[in-house]
């Protein structure tokens, strides 16, 4: 027995799924979101969103207070020449991007969905997906069954393999990201740092009055770094990163996660679209992952807003979505993977070659502006 019948059912009520629903609030469609977590999101991890992503979330009136602007990005490499500086002023923008907490963004989006009377069902873990030419059906662990003209998977990839023919290309970078909150003896002034090393990138992001650290290392080295006393950890980071951000004086909340590339073989299936991290999970270098997912949501919302209800979930609509996202998604994945490979493997690009590339960016403002625009807005659709 079907408990709920809707035009669009979204599995996953995180930032991408919630943004999609909020963008479709005035499209005249019946929608419902289903989320496995049992209660409100309390995750305090730091997100990095581009200025274009802020503009998108502001369209649905869900941008939270307290975001920290990133007004410049300093890019360099360890052990070699070359550096470049990308600034918001050069782009004619108030900021290149922003850092904010996952929980704050999620709370703002959930408030917007509540105001739009779009239901979010918590504690609903997907057990089975059945696809048919006329509709998609989902059975949840609670026993609830839902039928929809279109099923959207925005769940980080938890359920895509329940669909016949859907699989993933995976690339293990054999790296671990050590993350932490970091304090320096000088203000960050909105500047982020991306420093490439043979072991992987080290990034500092301005977060309120501190930095968010992402330090890439081998699994064994990451385990050693996590086991160091705070004073020794700060000493090693200082030696590794240098003093361009000042002297590091405190660290807190150290943790780690493995780094890999995971990309779906097709973002669409019968009556189904796969978006966000469910479609592509990227290395955090250059901060493309969530921004790419939000562009997925915007493109799908555009297709849903411009189609008759009878065509929701049709093959024509799904093909149009795939065509709209193909170039941006493939180039975002390739760009991220190239950065990881080029700056960690001297066989692909020697140190002097990387230095030449960074120097060229520094000397040619049009190239620098183009790179910044692609990082913020993605590749054009045509």
Protein Blocks (a to p, Z undefined) as FASTA:
>chain_A
ZZbdcfbdcehjafklmmmmmmmmmnopacddddfbfbdcfbfbdcdddfklmmmmmmno
pacehiacdfbdcdddehiaciddddfklnopabfbdcddfklmmmmmmmmmmmnopacd
ehiacfbdcddfkbccdddfkopacddfbdcdfehopmmmmpghiacddddehiacdddd
dddfbdfklpacddddfkbpcddddehjbccddddddfklmmmmmmpcfklmmmmmmmmn
opmnopafbdehiacddddddddfbfbdehiacehjlloccdfehplmmmmmmmmmmmmm
mmmmmpcfklgoiaklmmmmmmmmmmmmmmmmmmmmmmmmmmmmmklocfklmmmmmmmm
mmmmmlmmmmmmmmmnopafZZ
